[in-house]
């Protein structure tokens, strides 16, 4: 399993069309949200058919949810229902 480090400060709106629902949502969140921007874990070159990889990814979700001082629950992941 591999992880890439993305520098902090990546503008999430860079991939959205100006005026789209997601663009407007993130602009509003940035302007008025006190919780800060959402965080993403991006994985590349992962074999999603390997159960060990899926288990590790699900464990990361659980560990992130326990960081009460810096991560606000809930932590969503597509891995657990998959």
C-alpha positions in Angstrom: 0.0 0.0 0.0 1.4 3.4 -0.8 0.6 7.0 0.3 1.5 10.3 -1.2 1.9 13.5 0.8 -0.1 16.4 -0.5 1.0 19.8 0.8 -1.3 21.6 3.1 -3.2 24.5 1.5 -4.4 22.6 -1.6 -7.4 24.5 -2.8 -10.2 22.0 -3.1 -12.1 24.2 -5.6 -9.4 23.8 -8.2 -11.1 20.7 -9.6 -14.6 22.2 -9.7 -16.4 24.3 -12.2 -16.9 27.9 -11.0 -20.5 28.3 -9.9 -21.2 24.5 -9.5 -22.9 23.3 -6.4 -19.7 21.8 -5.0 -17.7 24.9 -5.8 -20.3 27.1 -4.0 -20.4 24.7 -1.1 -16.7 24.9 -0.5 -16.6 28.7 -1.0 -19.4 29.0 1.7 -17.5 26.6 4.0 -14.3 28.6 3.5 -16.1 31.9 4.1 -18.3 30.9 7.1 -17.1 27.6 8.4 -15.3 27.7 11.7 -14.3 24.0 11.6 -11.8 24.5 8.8 -11.6 22.8 5.5 -12.3 19.1 5.0 -9.3 16.7 5.0 -8.8 14.0 2.5 -6.5 10.9 2.4 -5.6 10.1 -1.2 -4.2 6.8 -2.0 -2.6 5.7 -5.2 -1.4 2.4 -6.6 -3.5 0.5 -4.1 -4.8 -3.0 -4.9 -8.4 -2.7 -3.7 -9.0 -6.4 -4.2 -6.5 -7.2 -1.5 -8.4 -7.6 1.8 -5.4 -6.6 3.9 -5.2 -3.2 2.2 -8.9 -2.6 2.8 -8.5 -3.6 6.4 -5.6 -1.1 6.9 -7.6 1.6 5.3 -10.6 0.9 7.6 -8.2 1.0 10.6 -7.0 4.4 9.5 -10.6 5.7 9.5 -11.0 4.4 13.1 -7.8 6.0 14.2 -8.6 9.3 12.6 -12.0 9.3 14.4 -10.2 9.1 17.7 -8.3 12.3 17.2 -10.9 14.3 19.0 -8.7 17.4 19.5 -8.0 17.9 15.8 -10.5 15.9 13.8 -14.2 16.6 14.1 -16.4 13.5 13.8 -17.9 11.9 11.8 -15.1 10.5 9.6 -16.5 9.1 6.4 -14.9 6.4 4.3 -16.2 4.3 1.4 -13.9 1.4 2.5 -16.0 0.1 5.4 -19.3 -0.4 3.5 -17.3 -1.8 0.5 
